[in-house]
Amino acid sequence: MWTPADIPRLTGSTALVTGANSGIGVPTALELARHGARVVMTARDLTKGRAALEAIKAEVPEADVELRRLDLADLKSVREFAATVDEPLDVLVNNAGVGLIPRSTTADGFETQFGTNHLGHFALTGLLLPRLLARPGARVVTVSSDAHALGRIDFDDLGLEHGYNRFSAYGRSKLANLLFTCELHRRAEGRLLSVAVHPGTTLTGIVKLGVFTRPFMTLGRLFIQSAEKGAVPSLYAATSPAVRGGQFIGPGPRELRPRPHALDEAVARRLWETSEELTGVRFEMLDPHV
C-alpha cells in the first residue's frame, strides 16, 4: 500500500498548498517539504498559519517553506496573492475550504461554500496558469469529496436564495470541484495533470462548526481518521508517477468513480463559462487559438 514514505525526492520543485494552516493542509505541506519541495503555504488567518509553519519547521528543520495570506472568499485577495507568485509551480493543491455553515455570502456576493470552495480556486488556478504551464508535467490537485453525490448545479439559483441547506450546498461546491477538475483535464490536453481527491471522513475544522453534538464529536474521534491519513490522497495525487489526469483519488489511495452527474461534460462546460463570467478570470493559455 502506498504511503507518504513512497513520495519521491522533490528537490528543485515548488508546491503551493491553500488552506495549509489546518486540517489536511498541514500534513500535505509537511510531507511535500519533508521530501524536498519548496512549499508555499497559504492561510486566511495568519496567526494560525504561523503556528502551522512553526510546527512544520520544528519537525523538518531544513524545510523550505513560507507562509502567505490568501482569502479565497475575496477575489481581490486572490488576485493580489497571485500577483506575488513569480516562480514556476510544479504542484498546486487546491485544498482550502469551508463547509456545513449557515447561508452567507463572500466579499463578492457569492454563496460562501460555492464562492470559496469552487470560485476562489477556479480564479486562483486561472491566475496561476502561466506559472503552472512553465513546468512540464505540473499538477493541479483539487480536494473534492464523496459529498458531491448530494450536489446539483442550478444555474438559475447559484446564490441558493430560494432554499438553502448547508449539506446540499456543501455537496454542490464539491460537485463543482469535480466538474472543474474534469473540464480542466479536457482543456489542458496533456499540458498539465488535473486530478481530484476525496480525503475520506476526516476530523478537520469543517466538522467543528457546531453542526454536530458533543457526543457525536467524542464518538467521531474514535472512528474518523486523522488529518494525516486524510492527506494521503492529496499527496499521492500530487507526487505519484502512476497518477493520470482526470482521476478521482480516494482513501487507500485508490481511484474512485464519481457519480454520473459529476461526469456531465455539458454541465462542466457551462459551469466553466459561468465561472469565467463570475470571476473575470479566463484560462486564455488553454485556448487553442492563443
Salt bridges, closest charged atoms under 4 A:
GLU31 OE1 - ARG34 NE 3.09
GLU31 OE1 - HIS35 ND1 3.92
GLU59 OE2 - ARG34 NH2 2.70
ASP64 OD1 - ARG38 NH1 3.68
GLU66 OE2 - ARG38 NH2 2.39
GLU66 OE1 - ARG68 NE 2.94
GLU87 OE1 - ARG38 NE 2.79
GLU87 OE2 - ARG68 NH2 3.46
ASP90 OD1 - ARG135 NE 3.27
GLU111 OE1 - ARG172 NH2 2.94
ASP146 OD2 - HIS198 NE2 3.45
GLU183 OE1 - ARG186 NH2 2.89
GLU183 OE2 - ARG187 NE 2.76
GLU255 OE1 - ARG244 NH2 3.36
GLU265 OE2 - ARG186 NH1 3.87
